[in-house]
Amino acid sequence: MPEHPLHCLFSPDRPRPTFEWTRHQQRDVLVIDHPRCQAVFSRQGGQLLHFQPTGELPWLWCAAQWPHVGAIRGGVPVCWPWYGRHPSEDLWPTHGWARLLDWELLSSEQDEAGVSLTWQLRLCDWQVELRARLSSTMELVLTTEHQDSETCQLSHALLAYWRISHVSKIALSGLENVEGYDHMNRSACRQTGALKVHGGCQRVYPGMAEVQVQDADWQRALCIDTSDGDDTVVWHPGSRPLVGVTGREARGFVCVEAASGCNEGLSLAPGEQAQLRLQAHRLS
């Protein structure tokens, strides 16, 4: 089993709990070492890059090499204020500005049960906050407030890369008999049995609450709750190459994402808020 690429940031001699800023691959990262869990956030994107409850294998996958500039692939990127390609501006970045900009850490607290953090990003007439609660479980809550005088459109996602033994050996349950849309085949789909994703997958399932990532080789099942989102997105590139990611690395993740506004976008009136939540806990 390859070591997680961010394990080099942790030392057994460090006292716990620890919140410590450091530099890694030309980015400012916050290293969190608590008796209940370890985690790493990047200031760029307010992005949770690594999460590992004590005594367990890491839950999140992260690429070993990061680009000198641009988005970091891995962890839980915040896709905001649009998800995917911008509907009208072809030259604007895929998945929005949030994962490319530095966020402000408003607060970081710890208690016996775990750690809590709040990140904030202001962009024009938008304000977005990401609240994280990490212990033996993981919870991320993304809250957007629209402060313009006109109604605007929003789409957003918490695009989680879950670390697995091998993409050919896992199965996703909880999607049985659910009607979704298969973007690879450009057609509607209905899931029969557990979903296998090793041949590549890009599917959107509306109104889902929980998906279980069953990983027999690691004797682990993670329950992923996306109930605050309109859609649950399952993605893996299959054999398609990813820039900066080796084929061996790509076999070690599957994306199960919480998303809203994927199709027509959410319409936010002045002062209105939109919220997205991603939760995960271990079943076995």
N, C-alpha and C positions, 0 to 999 in steps of 0.2 A: 504494500500500500504506500503510495507516494506521500511524503510529508506535506502538510498544508504549507503553501508558500509564505504565509505570514507567521508561522510558528517561530521564525527567527527573531521576532519582536518581543518574545517572552523569555523571561529568565526565572529559574526556580529560586534564585536568591532575592527576588523582588518581594518586598512586604506587601501584604494584602490588607485592605483593598488599595488599588493604585489607579489613578487617572494621570496619564503621562503623555504629553505631546512629544513627538519625534518626527524626523524626516525619513521617508522611505520612497525610493524611486521618484524623487523630486516632488513629492507631495507631503503636506502636513497631515499626519495621522494621529489619532488619539487612541492610545493603547489602554485598555481597561482589563485589570486583573483583579477579580473578586472571588471570594471563596465559593460562590455559586456558579461562576461562569467566567469565560474570557471573551473579549470582543475587541474589534478594531473598527474605528470610523475614519473616513476621510473628510477633511474640511471641504474639499471639492465635492460638491454634490450632497453634502450631509449624508454620505453613503455608508451604510453598514456593510463592511467588507468581510468580516469574520465573526462568527458566533459559535461558541462551544461550551455547552454546560459541563460542569466538572464531572470527570469520569466517563465522558462520552466522546465519540468521534465528532469532528466539526460538522455543523449542519449546513454551512454555506460554502460554495465553491468560489474561488477567485483565481484569475489568470496569474501566472507566475511573472510575466513581463508586462509592464504597463507602457503605453505610448508616452512619448515626451510631453505631448499636449493632447488634449481630447479626453474622452470619457474612459473611465476605468471599467473593464469588463469583469463583472463578478459581484458577489454580495447581493445587495438589494438596491439597484439604481432607482432613483426617483424620476419617473418620466412625467414631465410637467413643463409648461401648461398645455402641451399636446402630447399624444401618444402615437407613435409611428411617424409617418411623414406629415408635415404641415399640410392642411387641406388646400392652401393656395400659394404658399411661398416655397418653391422647389429648392431654393438654395439655403433655406434655414435648416438647422440640424435636426436629424431624426430624433424623436423622443424629447424635443424641447430643450430649453436652456438650463434647467435646474441641475442636471448632472454635470454641467460644464463650469458652473459658477461656484465660488466659495460661499458657504453658509456661515452664519453666526451661531455659535453655541450659547444659547441663552441660560441654560442651567444644567447641572449634573449633580445628582444626589445618589447616595447609597445607603442601604440599611441591611439588616441581616438577611433579608429575602432576596436582594438583588440590587440592580442599578436602574436609575431613570435619567433620561436625557431629553432636552428639548432643543431642536435646531430651528432656525428661522432664515428665510430668504425673502427679501423684498425686491420686486421687479415692477417698475412703473406703478400702475395702480393695483397691483396684486400683492398679497402677502400670503405666504405659505409656511406652515409649521409642521415639523416632523417630530412626534413624540415617540420615544422608545422606552419600553420596559423589558429588561432582560434579567432572567434568573435561570430556573430550570426550564423555562418556556421563553418564547419570544413574541413580542407584540410591537408592531409599528402602526402609528396612526398619522395619516397625512390630512391636514386641514387647510383648505384654501378659503381666503376671504377676498371677495371682489369689492374694491373701493372706488371704482370708476363711477361716473354718472350715467353710463349707458350699459345696457345689457350686453354681456360678452359670452363667448363660447369657451368651453374648457373640456379637455379630456386628460386623464391622468392614469398612472399605473405605478404599482410597486412591483418591479420586475425581479423576482427572486430567483437566483441561481442556487438550486439545492444540490449539495454534494452527495454523490452516490458511488457505489462500488464500480459499476459499469452500466452504461445506458442499455445494453442488450439484456441485462439481467434483472431489471426492475419492472414493476407494473404499477399503474395508477388505478386505484379503485375509488368508488363513490360516483363515478360518471356513468354507470350502467343505465341504459335506456334513456339517457338525456339527449335531446336534440341540440346539435351545435352546428358550427360552420367550419369546414375544412378549407383553409386558405391555400394549401398546397394543391388541392384538387379543384378549388373554386366551386365547391358544391356543399349542400347541406349534408349532415352526417348524423347518424344515431349510433351511439356506442353500444356494442354488444360485448359483455364481459369486461374484464380489466383491460385498460389501454396500455399497449406496448408502443414505445416511441423510438426504438433504435434505428428505424429507417428514415427518420426525419419526421417532424410534426409541427404544425402550426394550426391549432384548433381553438375556437372560442366557444365556451359553453355559458349560456346566459343563466343567471339566477342561481348559481351553485353556491353551496355553503361550505362544504368540506371535501377535500380530496386527500386520500391516503397514498403516500409514496411507500410502496412495499419493496424492501431491499433485502432479499433472502440471504445474500452473501454476507452482509453486515448484520444480519439478524436484527433489523431495525425497521420500524414503520413510523413515519412522521405524518401527523395529521395537520393539514394546512387549511386554515379557515379564511375564506375570502368573502364572508357574508355581507360586508358593507359595500362591496362593489357590485356593479351591474353584471360583470362578466368575470369568468375564470379563464385565463389563457394558458394553454400548454404549448411549450415550444422547445424544439431541439433542432439543430441544423442538419442532423444526419451526416452524410458524407460531404456536404458543402463546406468549403474551407472558411474559417473565420480569421480575420486579420489579427495577427499577433498571438494566435492560439494554435498549439499543435494538435494534431488529430488525437493523440493520446490524452491530452488535457480535455478535449471536448467530450470524450467518452465518459468523463467523470462528473457530468452535471445534467440536470434536467430543470427547465424553467416551469414553475407553476406560479402564475401572476394574478394579482388582484387588479382589476381595471374598471374604469367607468368612462362612458362617452366615446367608446371605440368607433362607433358608426357616425352618428350625426352630431356628437358632442353634447355636453351639458350646457344648458342656458342658465347663466347666473345673473340675477338682477343686482343692482347696486346694493352693497351691504350683505348680500347673501353668502352663505358658506356651503362648501362641499367637502365631504369627508370620505376617506378611504382607509380601510383597516386590513392589516395582514397579521394573522396570529398562527402560531405553530406550537405543537407539543408532541412529545413522543408517546406512541401507543405501546411499544414493546421494545 
